[in-house]
Amino acid sequence: MKGRALFAFNLRRLRLERGVSQEQLAADSEVDRAYVSELENKRGNPTVDFLDKLATALDVPLHEFFRLPEPGSRRPKPLPSGRHPRAKQR
């Protein structure tokens, strides 16, 4: 797997494991949501400084973006879209 594809796979994996939307990650990283999408779709090319911002926002060490997936791993499915109802208060 090439570097950009490896990064894109892991960015999406880490974001979804934490239940963070692209919008929230973008806000936490101080970029536009479209840029997060570009990165996850192998179209963006982030700087090392921006990788640091993403790692901080996701609370992971930088090397997690370059971890090789297990054999047979598939691209993580997206989070459900739309708003989620709030839990009823007692």
WOSULUR-V525005 format. One record per residue. N is the residue number from 1. D_CENTER is the distance of its C-alpha to the mean C-alpha in Angstrom with 1 decimal. Layout:
n/d_center
N/D_CENTER
N/D_CENTER
This chain:
n/d_center
1/17.7
2/17.5
3/15.3
4/13.2
5/12.7
6/12.0
7/9.3
8/7.7
9/8.3
10/7.0
11/3.6
12/3.7
13/6.2
14/5.4
15/3.7
16/6.7
17/8.9
18/9.0
19/9.7
20/7.8
21/8.2
22/7.0
23/10.3
24/10.1
25/7.2
26/9.4
27/12.4
28/11.6
29/10.9
30/13.9
31/12.9
32/13.3
33/10.9
34/12.3
35/11.0
36/7.3
37/8.7
38/10.8
39/8.4
40/6.8
41/10.6
42/12.0
43/13.9
44/12.7
45/14.0
46/12.7
47/15.4
48/15.5
49/15.9
50/12.6
51/10.9
52/12.9
53/11.7
54/8.0
55/9.5
56/11.8
57/9.7
58/7.9
59/11.4
60/11.1
61/13.4
62/12.6
63/13.9
64/11.2
65/9.3
66/12.6
67/13.7
68/15.5
69/14.8
70/17.9
71/20.4
72/20.0
73/16.3
74/15.0
75/11.8
76/10.3
77/11.9
78/10.4
79/11.3
80/14.9
81/15.6
82/18.2
83/19.4
84/20.2
85/23.7
86/24.4
87/26.3
88/30.0
89/31.5
90/34.8
